[in-house]
Amino acid sequence: MNRVVITGMGIVSPVGNDVETFWNSLISGTCGIGPITHFDTTDFKVKVAAETKDFEAEKYLSKSEIRKNDLFTQYAIAAATQAMESSGLKDYDPERLGVYIGSGVGGMNTFERECRKLMESGPKHVSPFFIPMMIANIAAGSVAIRFGARGPCLPIVTACATSTHTIGEAFRLIKHGYADAVIAGGAEATITPLAVAGFTNCMALSTRGDPLKSSLPFDLRRDGFVIGEGAGMVVLEEYNHATARGAHIYAEICGYGNTCDAHHITAPHPDAIGAAAAISLALKESGIQEDTPIYINAHGTGTSLNDKTETLAIKKALGDRAYKTPVSSTKSMTGHMLGAAGAVEAIVCAMALSTGIIPPTIGLDEPDPECDLDYVPHTARRADIQAALSNSFGFGGHNGCIAIKKA
């Protein structure tokens, strides 16, 4: 079987629009949550979100391309361009370059705008670009077009587990010899009136108005997640292909677990059966030894059910080792980037391994007794970690876990 390594990374996020800025923000405990500016929140219970700041689409797209691409695709193209540039991958066989990019919902901004046109002005006013701008697979297709990637190309839509699954499935694609390299990740841009109203009414979002007291993973005061946006992309490459061209290797993907709770459309299984199985599968495939120091980037959304269930899952999968393992939720700073979250957090793991710094869970002032692991509260920590796990769990019972080793 082939080894699979990360040779490129790209980010658009609420705390930075490149990997260096993003990482420095995280390890300094910078919170990217603030008042919603994308629309008028007068009639909304939820007033805060983790919006991107100072995103410059024109750095990556022409004016015409900006008009014809939903914001989620713009984020995807930007992050994928960064990832390819950082990888240095240029002389590749296009038939052996794949693209696995997902989104939880696709072009929500486009969907809402064109619905308003239909209702207010009639069908003749709906844009001819409505469908290609809105569909969830278009980010993958657009990135493939940009880089001439004619290998396997798939979107994956598994809600909040989306881009953990895109990276995991891309890992398998290369491991079994179907591609030399894959651009993998996720993008999301759903800080819109309809999406915020929908998440609010299904009791998923925090209704606190204080940006610093809204996303509180593992804290007793938590009352829901904070919606975020952006994109995370990695270039995965077969090890020998990467070393032959002298590529810089950030980390190695070494295991992947993919399970389903088959329990409830939104709630996790109370016994954490599926989540624990996904973690166990990733660990088993990875070959990581029990005495290897590891870090876990938790799904850690700040919802009541997720955080205690994830804590239980980690304990079931790791046993006593769980209490010796640092765990943190970077969603305390980025908010929940939905379909982009898994890829962004895989990048966090790669950076933690390469720098020896674990980012914190900020705002953790009142730990929940049911969440009794080491969540690295408040400030970043230096640690000699050799491997990391990145967890993602989504509506529909989708569970994903990626195991990553130090390069």
C-alpha positions in Angstrom: 0.0 0.0 0.0 1.1 3.5 -0.7 2.0 6.1 1.9 0.1 9.4 1.8 1.6 12.7 2.8 0.4 16.3 3.0 2.6 18.6 0.7 0.3 21.6 0.4 -2.1 23.5 2.6 -4.5 26.5 2.1 -6.9 28.4 4.3 -9.6 31.0 4.2 -11.0 31.5 7.7 -12.4 33.8 10.3 -9.0 34.2 11.9 -6.8 34.5 8.7 -6.8 34.0 5.0 -3.5 32.1 4.7 -2.0 29.3 6.8 0.6 31.4 8.6 -1.9 34.1 9.7 -4.5 31.4 10.6 -2.0 29.4 12.7 -0.6 32.5 14.5 -4.1 33.6 15.4 -4.9 30.2 16.9 -1.8 29.8 19.0 -2.3 33.3 20.3 -5.9 32.6 21.3 -7.5 35.0 18.9 -11.3 34.8 18.6 -12.7 35.3 15.1 -16.3 35.6 16.3 -18.1 39.0 16.0 -21.4 40.7 15.2 -23.0 39.5 12.0 -22.4 42.0 9.2 -23.7 39.9 6.2 -27.3 40.8 6.9 -29.6 42.8 9.3 -30.1 40.7 12.4 -32.8 42.9 14.0 -35.4 40.2 14.0 -32.9 37.3 14.8 -32.2 35.7 18.1 -28.6 35.0 16.9 -26.5 38.1 16.5 -22.9 36.7 16.1 -21.0 34.5 13.7 -17.5 33.8 12.7 -17.3 35.6 9.4 -14.2 35.8 7.2 -12.4 39.2 7.3 -10.8 41.0 4.4 -11.2 38.2 1.9 -9.9 39.4 -1.4 -11.5 37.3 -4.1 -9.8 39.3 -6.8 -6.4 37.8 -5.8 -7.6 34.5 -7.2 -10.4 35.2 -9.6 -11.2 37.7 -12.4 -14.2 40.1 -12.0 -16.2 37.9 -14.4 -15.3 34.8 -12.4 -16.4 36.4 -9.1 -19.8 37.3 -10.6 -20.3 33.7 -11.8 -19.2 31.9 -8.6 -20.9 31.7 -5.3 -18.9 32.7 -2.3 -18.3 29.1 -1.2 -16.7 28.4 -4.5 -14.6 31.6 -4.3 -13.3 30.4 -0.9 -12.6 26.9 -2.3 -10.6 28.2 -5.3 -8.6 30.6 -3.0 -7.7 27.9 -0.5 -7.0 25.3 -3.3 -4.7 27.8 -5.1 -2.8 28.4 -1.9 -2.5 24.7 -1.3 -1.2 24.0 -4.8 1.3 26.9 -4.6 2.6 25.7 -1.2 3.0 22.2 -2.6 5.1 23.2 -5.6 3.2 20.6 -7.6 3.5 21.6 -11.2 4.7 18.9 -13.5 1.9 16.3 -12.9 0.0 13.8 -15.0 -3.5 15.4 -15.1 -5.0 12.0 -15.3 -3.5 11.2 -11.9 -4.5 14.4 -10.1 -7.8 14.2 -8.3 -10.1 16.7 -6.6 -12.2 15.7 -3.6 -13.9 18.9 -2.3 -17.2 19.0 -0.4 -19.6 21.4 1.1 -22.4 20.9 3.6 -24.9 22.7 1.5 -23.3 24.5 -1.5 -24.2 27.9 -2.8 -26.6 29.1 -0.1 -26.0 32.8 -0.9 -27.0 32.2 -4.5 -30.0 30.1 -3.5 -31.4 32.8 -1.3 -30.8 35.6 -3.7 -32.4 33.8 -6.7 -35.4 32.7 -4.6 -36.0 36.4 -3.7 -35.8 37.3 -7.4 -38.3 34.6 -8.3 -40.8 35.7 -5.6 -40.4 39.4 -6.1 -39.9 39.7 -9.9 -40.9 36.4 -11.5 -39.1 33.5 -13.2 -37.6 35.5 -16.0 -35.3 37.3 -13.6 -33.7 34.1 -12.2 -30.0 34.0 -13.3 -29.0 31.5 -15.9 -26.0 30.8 -13.6 -28.3 29.9 -10.7 -27.9 26.1 -11.0 -24.1 26.0 -11.7 -23.5 28.5 -8.9 -25.6 26.7 -6.3 -24.9 23.0 -6.7 -22.7 21.5 -4.0 -20.3 19.8 -6.5 -19.4 23.0 -8.3 -16.4 23.8 -6.1 -14.8 20.5 -6.9 -15.5 20.9 -10.6 -14.2 24.5 -10.6 -11.0 23.6 -8.9 -10.5 20.7 -11.3 -11.0 23.0 -14.2 -8.5 25.5 -12.8 -5.7 22.9 -12.4 -6.6 20.7 -15.3 -7.2 17.8 -12.9 -8.7 14.9 -15.0 -8.4 12.2 -12.3 -11.1 11.2 -9.9 -13.3 14.2 -8.9 -15.9 14.0 -6.2 -17.8 16.2 -3.8 -18.8 14.7 -0.5 -21.8 16.0 1.5 -21.9 14.7 5.1 -22.8 17.9 6.9 -20.2 18.8 9.5 -18.1 15.7 8.7 -17.8 16.6 5.0 -14.1 17.6 4.7 -12.8 15.0 7.1 -14.4 12.5 4.7 -13.0 14.2 1.6 -9.5 13.9 3.1 -10.1 10.4 4.3 -11.5 9.2 1.0 -8.7 11.0 -0.9 -6.2 9.2 1.4 -7.7 5.8 0.4 -7.6 6.8 -3.3 -3.9 7.4 -3.2 -3.2 4.5 -0.8 -4.7 2.1 -3.2 -3.0 3.5 -6.3 -5.8 5.4 -8.1 -4.1 8.8 -8.0 -0.7 10.3 -7.4 -2.1 13.5 -5.8 -5.5 14.8 -4.7 -6.6 18.4 -3.8 -8.9 17.7 -0.9 -11.0 19.8 1.5 -14.2 21.7 2.0 -15.8 25.1 1.7 -18.8 26.8 3.2 -20.5 30.2 3.1 -23.8 29.9 4.9 -23.9 32.9 7.2 -27.2 33.9 5.5 -30.6 34.8 6.9 -32.3 31.5 5.9 -29.4 29.3 7.2 -29.1 31.2 10.5 -32.8 31.1 11.0 -32.9 27.4 10.3 -30.1 26.5 12.6 -31.5 28.8 15.3 -34.9 27.2 15.2 -33.6 23.7 15.4 -31.8 24.8 18.7 -28.3 24.3 17.3 -26.8 27.9 17.6 -25.7 29.8 20.6 -28.0 32.8 21.3 -25.5 34.7 23.4 -24.7 38.1 22.0 -21.2 38.3 23.5 -18.6 37.1 20.9 -16.2 35.9 23.6 -18.9 33.9 25.4 -20.7 32.3 22.5 -18.5 29.4 21.3 -17.8 27.5 24.6 -16.8 23.9 23.8 -16.7 21.6 26.9 -17.8 24.5 29.2 -20.8 24.0 31.5 -22.4 27.3 30.1 -22.3 26.2 26.4 -25.6 26.6 24.6 -24.9 25.9 20.9 -22.4 26.4 18.2 -21.4 29.6 16.4 -21.7 29.4 12.6 -18.5 30.1 10.7 -17.4 30.2 7.1 -14.4 29.7 4.8 -12.4 26.9 3.3 -9.6 24.5 4.1 -7.6 22.6 1.4 -4.7 20.2 1.4 -2.7 18.6 -1.3 -2.3 14.9 -0.5 0.4 13.1 -2.4 1.9 9.6 -2.7 5.1 9.6 -0.6 7.5 8.5 -3.3 5.9 10.9 -5.8 6.5 13.7 -3.3 10.0 12.8 -2.3 11.1 12.3 -6.0 10.4 15.9 -6.7 11.9 17.1 -3.3 8.6 18.3 -1.9 8.3 19.6 1.6 6.2 17.2 3.7 4.0 18.7 6.4 2.7 15.5 7.8 1.6 12.0 6.9 -2.0 10.8 6.8 -1.9 7.3 8.3 -5.4 6.3 9.3 -9.1 7.0 8.6 -12.4 5.9 10.3 -15.8 6.4 8.7 -19.0 5.2 10.5 -22.6 6.1 11.0 -24.6 6.2 14.2 -27.8 5.2 12.4 -29.6 6.7 15.4 -31.1 10.2 14.8 -31.1 12.9 12.2 -29.4 15.5 14.4 -28.5 14.0 17.8 -25.5 11.8 18.3 -25.9 8.3 19.7 -26.0 8.7 23.5 -23.5 5.8 24.0 -21.1 7.3 21.4 -20.9 4.0 19.6 -20.3 5.3 16.1 -18.0 8.1 17.1 -15.9 5.8 19.2 -15.7 3.3 16.3 -14.5 5.9 13.9 -11.7 6.9 16.2 -10.8 3.3 16.9 -10.7 2.5 13.1 -8.4 5.4 12.4 -6.1 4.4 15.2 -6.0 0.8 14.2 -5.1 1.6 10.6 -2.5 4.2 11.6 -0.3 1.8 13.5 0.2 4.5 16.2 1.5 2.7 19.3 -0.2 3.1 22.7 2.8 4.9 24.1 3.0 7.4 21.3 2.2 11.0 22.5 -0.8 12.2 20.5 -3.1 15.3 20.3 -6.8 15.3 19.4 -8.4 18.2 17.6 -12.0 17.7 18.8 -15.1 18.3 16.9 -16.0 20.3 20.0 -18.9 22.3 18.7 -20.1 23.7 22.0 -23.5 22.0 21.9 -24.7 20.2 25.0 -25.0 16.7 23.4 -21.9 16.8 21.1 -19.3 17.7 23.7 -20.2 15.1 26.3 -20.8 12.5 23.7 -17.4 13.2 22.0 -15.7 13.0 25.5 -17.3 9.6 26.0 -16.2 8.5 22.5 -12.6 9.4 23.2 -12.7 7.5 26.4 -14.1 4.4 24.8 -11.6 4.5 22.0 -8.5 5.3 24.0 -9.3 3.9 27.4 -7.1 5.2 30.3 -4.9 6.9 27.6 -7.7 9.5 27.1 -6.8 11.2 30.4 -3.2 11.6 29.3 -4.0 13.1 25.9 -4.4 16.8 25.2 -7.6 17.6 23.4 -8.7 21.0 22.1 -11.4 22.6 20.1 -10.3 25.3 17.8 -14.0 26.1 17.1 -13.8 28.2 20.2 -11.9 30.6 17.9 -13.0 29.8 14.4 -16.6 29.0 15.1 -18.1 26.0 13.3 -17.1 26.2 9.6 -19.5 23.3 8.8 -18.4 21.5 5.6 -15.0 23.3 5.8 -14.3 22.4 9.5 -12.7 19.0 9.0 -10.1 20.1 6.5 -9.3 23.3 8.5 -8.8 21.1 11.6 -6.7 18.6 9.8 -4.4 21.5 8.9 -4.4 22.4 12.6 -3.2 18.9 13.4 -0.5 19.1 10.8 0.7 22.5 12.1 0.6 21.2 15.7 2.8 18.3 14.7 5.3 20.4 12.8 5.6 23.1 15.4 5.2 21.2 18.6 2.5 23.6 19.8 -1.1 22.7 20.7 -3.7 25.4 20.2 -6.0 26.1 23.1 -9.7 25.9 23.8 -10.4 29.5 24.7 -13.3 30.6 27.0 -13.2 27.3 29.0 -13.8 29.0 32.4 -16.4 26.6 33.9 -15.6 23.0 32.8 -18.5 20.6 32.6 -18.0 17.7 35.0 -19.1 15.3 32.2 -16.3 16.7 30.0 -13.3 15.8 32.2 -10.4 15.4 29.8 -7.5 17.8 29.2 -8.9 20.4 26.9 -5.9 22.7 26.9 -7.8 25.7 28.3 -7.1 29.3 27.5 -3.5 29.2 26.2 -1.5 27.2 23.7 0.9 24.6 25.0 4.2 23.2 23.9 4.2 19.4 23.7 6.3 16.7 22.1 3.5 15.1 20.1 4.2 12.5 17.4 0.7 12.0 16.1 -2.7 13.6 16.0 -6.4 12.7 15.5 -9.0 15.0 13.9 -12.6 14.2 14.8 -15.7 15.3 12.9 -19.3 14.4 13.5 -22.3 15.5 11.4 -26.1 15.6 11.2 -27.4 12.3 9.9 -25.1 10.4 12.3 -21.9 10.8 10.1 -18.7 10.2 11.9 -15.1 10.7 10.6 -11.7 10.6 12.1 -8.3 11.1 10.5 -5.0 10.0 12.0 -1.9 12.0 11.2 1.7 11.4 11.9 4.6 13.8 12.2 6.7 14.0 9.1 
